[in-house]
Structures are given as C-alpha cells and as structure tokens.
Amino acid sequence: MSSVKTNEFYTEVYVPLTRQVYEYPALNISEEDRKKEEHEKEMKLIRKAARSRAFETIIAVGLIMFVGVFFMLLINPQVGLAELAKDNSDLKDDIAVLKRNILDSEEDVNGITDMDSIRAQALALGMQDPNTNQVVIIPMPEDDKLVTMISYDEEFGISEEAYNSAVEALTNYYLEEEA
C-alpha cells in the first residue's frame, strides 16, 4: 500500500514497506516553476548549512572558553606557590648571610678583647707593665658586669640585642681605629 500526494510542483509517493518517501516532479510543472522550486531548495540548504556552521562556531568558542577557565583555575594557584617558594628561598638566603655576618662579627669582637693584643697595643703606645711592688687599683661601678659569652637560642636564631651589640662594638672599634 502506498499513498500518493500530488502537489503543483511534485508528487510524493510513500511506500510503507521501505518507509521512504519518493518525490517525483509533477508532469505539468513549467520550466520556470521547476527552477524556482530548485532555487528554494538550494536556499533552504544554504540557510540550514549557515545555521549549523553558526551553531558549531558558538559551541567551539564556548568549549575553548570553558577549557581556558579551567586551565586558569589550575595554573593560578601553581603560579602563586612558585612565587611564595621563591620568596622563601630569598629569605632563607638572607638569613644565612646574616648568620654568617654575625659569626664574623663575633669572631672580630673576640679578637678585639684578646688580652695579649691589648697588652701589645698598650706597650706600643708607651705604657709599661706594673712592677711587682706596685698596686693597680681600677675603680669599678657597682653595676659593672663582665660578659664572657652571649648565648643564642638555636630554635629562634640570634637575638636582636646580641646582633645590635656586636654591630655597635665593631662600629666603635673601627671608628676609634680610624681616628
């Protein structure tokens, strides 16, 4: 059983066994009408192709933006971590340099308070050792104290007071040496 549908421009034949519709041009169609119908079909195909291209372009741009957003969400924390790691490394280098400077300052201070070098400098300036029968009295204030060693807390590093004390002592020594 087939159904036949006739139109001005074509005839449709539906065949149920194959489930297909066959179009046949109508026998009474003029050449001009046939060209017009073909032109309309071409225009429909062109519009359909343009819509599908526009849709595919929108989908492609959307996917690129979607992937770009996820890429930025992945990269941004990594960049922040890399910057923090660099800053930490720079600060560790600065701490190591400061520790070396402090140790050098301590060595210089220990060298300054060497009694043999003080005695040699005093003799060079014209002083002499006291005789055995001479008594040397040095007036000392009550709050005077002798610091033989400054201890540093290894957990928290060198204290600010100790560092400032060493820097001040070195500055005074070199200023007196220049004068």
C-alpha positions in Angstrom: 0.0 0.0 0.0 1.4 3.3 -1.0 0.0 6.7 -0.6 0.2 9.3 -3.3 0.1 13.0 -2.6 0.2 15.4 -5.6 1.1 18.9 -5.5 1.5 21.6 -8.0 5.3 21.1 -8.3 5.9 17.5 -7.3 4.3 14.2 -6.5 5.1 12.4 -3.2 4.8 8.6 -3.1 5.1 6.9 0.3 6.0 3.2 0.3 5.3 1.7 3.7 7.5 -1.4 3.2 10.6 0.7 2.8 9.3 3.6 4.9 10.6 6.0 2.3 9.0 8.9 0.6 9.9 9.4 -3.1 9.4 12.7 -4.8 8.7 12.9 -8.4 8.4 16.1 -10.3 4.9 16.8 -11.4 4.3 16.4 -15.1 2.5 19.6 -15.5 5.3 21.9 -14.0 6.7 24.5 -16.2 10.4 25.1 -16.5 10.3 28.3 -14.6 8.4 26.8 -11.7 10.9 23.9 -11.5 13.8 26.4 -11.4 12.0 28.4 -8.8 11.5 25.2 -6.7 15.1 24.1 -7.1 16.2 27.6 -6.1 14.1 27.5 -3.0 15.5 24.1 -2.1 19.0 25.4 -2.5 18.3 28.4 -0.4 16.8 26.1 2.3 20.0 24.0 2.2 22.2 27.1 2.4 20.3 28.5 5.4 20.4 25.2 7.1 24.2 25.0 6.5 24.7 28.5 7.7 22.7 27.8 10.9 24.7 24.6 11.5 28.0 26.5 10.9 27.0 29.2 13.3 25.9 26.7 15.9 29.2 24.8 15.6 31.2 28.0 15.9 29.3 29.0 19.0 29.9 25.5 20.5 33.6 25.6 19.6 34.1 29.1 21.1 32.2 28.0 24.2 34.4 24.9 24.6 37.6 26.9 24.2 36.5 29.4 26.8 35.4 26.6 29.2 38.8 24.9 28.8 40.6 28.2 29.2 38.8 28.9 32.5 39.7 25.5 33.9 43.2 25.9 32.7 43.5 29.3 34.6 41.9 27.8 37.7 44.6 25.1 37.6 47.6 27.3 36.8 46.9 30.3 39.0 47.5 28.5 42.4 50.6 27.0 41.0 52.0 30.4 40.0 51.2 31.7 43.5 53.0 28.7 45.1 56.0 29.3 42.9 56.2 32.9 43.9 56.0 32.0 47.5 58.7 29.4 47.2 61.0 31.9 45.5 60.3 34.5 48.3 61.0 31.8 50.9 64.2 30.9 49.2 65.3 34.5 49.1 64.6 35.0 52.7 66.5 31.8 53.7 69.5 33.1 51.7 69.2 36.5 53.6 69.1 34.7 56.9 72.1 32.6 56.0 74.0 35.8 55.0 73.0 37.5 58.3 74.1 34.5 60.3 77.5 34.5 58.6 77.8 38.2 59.3 77.0 37.7 62.9 79.6 34.9 63.3 82.2 37.1 61.6 81.3 40.0 64.0 81.6 37.7 67.0 85.0 36.5 65.8 86.1 40.1 65.4 84.8 41.0 68.8 86.6 38.0 70.4 89.7 39.1 68.6 89.4 42.6 69.9 89.1 41.5 73.5 92.2 39.3 73.3 94.3 40.4 76.3 97.6 39.7 74.6 96.7 42.0 71.7 95.6 44.7 74.2 98.8 44.4 76.1 100.8 44.6 72.9 98.9 47.8 71.9 99.5 49.3 75.3 103.2 48.6 75.2 103.3 50.1 71.6 101.7 53.3 73.0 104.4 53.7 75.6 102.7 52.1 78.6 104.6 49.6 80.7 103.8 46.6 82.9 103.4 47.4 86.6 106.3 46.5 88.9 105.9 43.7 91.5 105.6 46.2 94.3 103.0 48.4 92.6 99.3 48.0 93.3 96.9 48.7 90.5 93.5 49.8 91.6 90.8 50.2 89.0 87.6 51.9 90.1 84.6 49.8 89.1 81.0 50.9 89.2 78.6 48.8 91.2 76.5 47.8 88.2 79.5 46.7 86.2 79.5 43.2 84.9 81.7 41.1 82.7 80.0 39.3 79.8 82.2 36.4 78.7 79.7 34.8 76.3 76.4 35.6 74.8 74.3 32.5 74.3 72.0 32.3 71.4 68.8 30.4 71.3 69.2 28.0 68.3 65.5 27.5 67.9 64.8 31.2 67.3 68.1 32.3 65.9 70.4 35.0 67.2 68.7 37.6 69.4 68.3 41.2 68.1 70.0 42.6 71.2 73.1 40.4 70.6 73.3 41.3 67.0 73.0 45.1 67.7 75.6 44.8 70.5 78.1 43.2 68.1 77.5 45.7 65.4 77.8 48.6 67.8 81.0 47.2 69.3 82.5 46.7 65.8 81.5 50.2 64.7 83.1 51.8 67.8 86.2 49.8 67.3 86.7 50.8 63.7 85.8 54.4 64.4 88.4 54.6 67.1 90.9 52.9 64.9 90.5 55.5 62.1 90.9 58.4 64.5 
